Amino acid sequence: MPVDLTGSYVTLDDGRPAVRFVRTYDHPVEHVWRLVTDADALERWFPSRAEIELRPGGTVVFSGDPNMPGSTGRVLAVDPPYALSLDWGGDELRFDLAAVGAGRARLTFTDVLAQADTAARNAAGWEVCLAALDATARGERTAGPHAGTGTSWKEFYDGHLAAGLPSGAPVPGLDT
């Protein structure tokens, strides 16, 4: 059965490849900002625990992802509570928030890819992670994106491959 894909492959104005997702939440911007910047909240939906020093040039410490070793990144730009851009393993992660009516917020999440062939792999991972963010925003307790609930990463990956997203990058746990 086909999966419902929420991400799209885009080429930015500067020519860089990216995958983009848009979500609308029944919460004010400040609440969603906390979900994308607070380490304890991130741990419930993001692939890694992320301790973010919220200032341009600030350090981001990533840990706890069972598929990747711990690492550090940096804050590229921050404009609380509307915009955050991070470097993570060569990709740029952008979180852009906007108020869309009374007590509602739109999150546009963009993973600017270091290499286009990571698009299908990364989009599948973000589908799983953002589903966990959606559950977290609804007030549901989740065990995080690695718990294996809901649609599997592989189903999303196959869906993004069928949709024509660039692929070929190694996949942790599948490629040796």
BADRENNU-927589 format. One record per residue (C-alpha): residue number from 1; x, y, z. Coordinates in Angstrom, 1 decimal. Example, Ala and Ser with C-alpha at 12.3 -4.5 7.8 and 13.67 -1.06 7.14 Angstrom:
2
{1; {12.3; -4.5; 7.8}}
{2; {13.7; -1.1; 7.1}}
END
This chain:
176
{1; {0.0; 0.0; 0.0}}
{2; {1.4; 3.4; -0.9}}
{3; {2.4; 5.7; 2.0}}
{4; {1.3; 9.4; 2.3}}
{5; {4.5; 11.4; 1.6}}
{6; {4.6; 14.8; 3.1}}
{7; {8.0; 15.9; 2.0}}
{8; {9.1; 17.2; -1.4}}
{9; {12.4; 17.6; -3.2}}
{10; {13.3; 21.1; -4.1}}
{11; {16.2; 23.0; -5.7}}
{12; {16.8; 26.2; -3.8}}
{13; {17.4; 29.5; -5.6}}
{14; {21.1; 29.1; -5.1}}
{15; {21.0; 25.7; -6.8}}
{16; {21.4; 23.5; -3.7}}
{17; {19.2; 20.4; -3.3}}
{18; {16.8; 20.1; -0.4}}
{19; {13.9; 18.2; 1.0}}
{20; {11.1; 20.3; 2.5}}
{21; {8.2; 19.6; 4.8}}
{22; {5.4; 21.9; 6.0}}
{23; {3.3; 21.3; 9.1}}
{24; {0.6; 23.4; 10.7}}
{25; {0.0; 23.1; 14.5}}
{26; {-2.9; 24.2; 16.7}}
{27; {-0.3; 25.9; 19.0}}
{28; {1.2; 29.4; 19.1}}
{29; {4.6; 29.9; 17.5}}
{30; {6.3; 30.0; 20.9}}
{31; {5.1; 26.5; 21.8}}
{32; {6.3; 25.0; 18.5}}
{33; {9.6; 26.9; 18.9}}
{34; {10.1; 25.1; 22.2}}
{35; {9.5; 21.8; 20.5}}
{36; {12.3; 22.5; 17.9}}
{37; {14.8; 24.0; 20.3}}
{38; {14.5; 22.4; 23.7}}
{39; {16.8; 19.4; 24.1}}
{40; {14.2; 17.4; 26.1}}
{41; {11.5; 18.1; 23.5}}
{42; {13.8; 17.3; 20.6}}
{43; {14.7; 14.0; 22.1}}
{44; {11.1; 12.9; 21.7}}
{45; {11.0; 13.4; 17.9}}
{46; {14.4; 14.4; 16.4}}
{47; {16.9; 11.6; 15.4}}
{48; {19.4; 12.7; 18.1}}
{49; {19.2; 14.6; 21.4}}
{50; {20.4; 18.1; 20.4}}
{51; {21.7; 20.5; 23.0}}
{52; {21.6; 23.8; 21.2}}
{53; {23.5; 27.0; 22.2}}
{54; {20.9; 29.4; 20.8}}
{55; {23.1; 32.1; 19.3}}
{56; {24.7; 32.5; 15.9}}
{57; {27.9; 30.4; 15.9}}
{58; {26.7; 28.5; 19.0}}
{59; {27.5; 24.8; 19.4}}
{60; {25.0; 22.0; 18.9}}
{61; {25.8; 18.7; 20.5}}
{62; {24.1; 15.7; 18.9}}
{63; {23.9; 12.4; 20.9}}
{64; {21.8; 9.3; 21.3}}
{65; {21.1; 8.3; 17.7}}
{66; {21.5; 4.5; 17.5}}
{67; {22.4; 4.8; 13.8}}
{68; {25.1; 7.6; 14.1}}
{69; {27.9; 8.5; 16.4}}
{70; {27.6; 11.6; 18.5}}
{71; {28.7; 14.8; 16.8}}
{72; {28.7; 18.5; 17.0}}
{73; {27.3; 21.2; 14.7}}
{74; {26.8; 24.9; 14.9}}
{75; {24.0; 27.4; 14.8}}
{76; {24.1; 29.2; 11.5}}
{77; {21.3; 31.7; 12.2}}
{78; {18.7; 32.2; 14.9}}
{79; {15.7; 34.6; 15.2}}
{80; {13.6; 33.4; 18.2}}
{81; {10.9; 32.3; 17.9}}
{82; {10.7; 32.3; 14.1}}
{83; {13.9; 30.9; 12.6}}
{84; {16.7; 28.5; 13.3}}
{85; {19.3; 27.2; 11.0}}
{86; {21.8; 24.5; 12.1}}
{87; {24.8; 22.7; 10.5}}
{88; {24.4; 19.0; 11.0}}
{89; {26.9; 16.7; 9.4}}
{90; {27.3; 19.0; 6.3}}
{91; {23.5; 19.4; 5.9}}
{92; {21.8; 22.7; 6.8}}
{93; {18.6; 22.2; 8.8}}
{94; {16.2; 25.1; 8.7}}
{95; {13.2; 25.6; 11.0}}
{96; {11.0; 28.5; 9.9}}
{97; {7.9; 29.3; 11.9}}
{98; {5.0; 31.7; 11.2}}
{99; {1.8; 32.5; 12.9}}
{100; {-1.2; 31.4; 10.8}}
{101; {-4.2; 32.7; 12.8}}
{102; {-5.0; 32.9; 16.4}}
{103; {-2.9; 30.3; 18.3}}
{104; {-1.7; 28.4; 15.2}}
{105; {1.8; 28.0; 13.8}}
{106; {3.2; 26.8; 10.5}}
{107; {6.5; 25.0; 10.6}}
{108; {8.5; 24.8; 7.3}}
{109; {11.4; 22.4; 7.8}}
{110; {14.0; 22.3; 5.1}}
{111; {17.0; 19.9; 5.0}}
{112; {19.5; 21.5; 2.7}}
{113; {21.4; 18.5; 1.5}}
{114; {25.2; 18.4; 1.2}}
{115; {24.7; 15.8; -1.6}}
{116; {21.6; 15.3; -3.7}}
{117; {21.9; 11.5; -3.5}}
{118; {20.8; 11.6; 0.1}}
{119; {17.4; 13.0; -0.7}}
{120; {15.3; 9.8; -0.6}}
{121; {17.2; 8.5; 2.5}}
{122; {16.9; 11.8; 4.4}}
{123; {13.3; 12.5; 3.4}}
{124; {12.2; 9.0; 4.7}}
{125; {13.9; 9.7; 8.0}}
{126; {12.3; 13.1; 8.3}}
{127; {8.9; 11.6; 7.5}}
{128; {9.3; 9.3; 10.6}}
{129; {10.7; 12.1; 12.8}}
{130; {8.1; 14.6; 11.9}}
{131; {5.3; 12.1; 12.5}}
{132; {6.8; 11.8; 16.0}}
{133; {6.8; 15.7; 16.2}}
{134; {3.2; 15.7; 15.2}}
{135; {2.3; 13.3; 18.0}}
{136; {4.4; 15.3; 20.5}}
{137; {2.5; 18.5; 19.4}}
{138; {-0.8; 16.7; 20.0}}
{139; {0.4; 16.0; 23.6}}
{140; {1.0; 12.3; 23.0}}
{141; {3.9; 10.6; 24.8}}
{142; {6.2; 9.1; 22.2}}
{143; {9.3; 6.9; 22.6}}
{144; {10.9; 8.9; 19.8}}
{145; {11.5; 8.3; 16.1}}
{146; {13.6; 5.1; 16.7}}
{147; {10.7; 3.3; 18.5}}
{148; {9.4; 1.9; 15.2}}
{149; {5.8; 2.8; 15.6}}
{150; {3.6; 3.9; 12.7}}
{151; {4.8; 3.7; 9.1}}
{152; {8.3; 2.3; 8.8}}
{153; {11.2; 4.2; 7.5}}
{154; {11.6; 1.6; 4.7}}
{155; {8.0; 2.2; 3.5}}
{156; {8.7; 6.0; 3.3}}
{157; {12.1; 5.3; 1.6}}
{158; {10.4; 3.1; -1.0}}
{159; {7.8; 5.8; -1.5}}
{160; {10.3; 8.5; -2.1}}
{161; {12.3; 6.3; -4.5}}
{162; {9.1; 5.7; -6.4}}
{163; {8.5; 9.5; -6.4}}
{164; {11.8; 9.9; -8.1}}
{165; {13.9; 11.5; -5.3}}
{166; {17.6; 11.2; -5.9}}
{167; {19.1; 8.2; -4.1}}
{168; {22.3; 6.2; -3.9}}
{169; {23.8; 7.4; -0.6}}
{170; {24.7; 4.6; 2.0}}
{171; {21.9; 3.7; 4.4}}
{172; {22.9; 2.9; 7.9}}
{173; {21.9; -0.7; 8.8}}
{174; {21.2; -1.6; 5.2}}
{175; {24.5; -1.0; 3.5}}
{176; {27.7; -2.6; 4.6}}
END
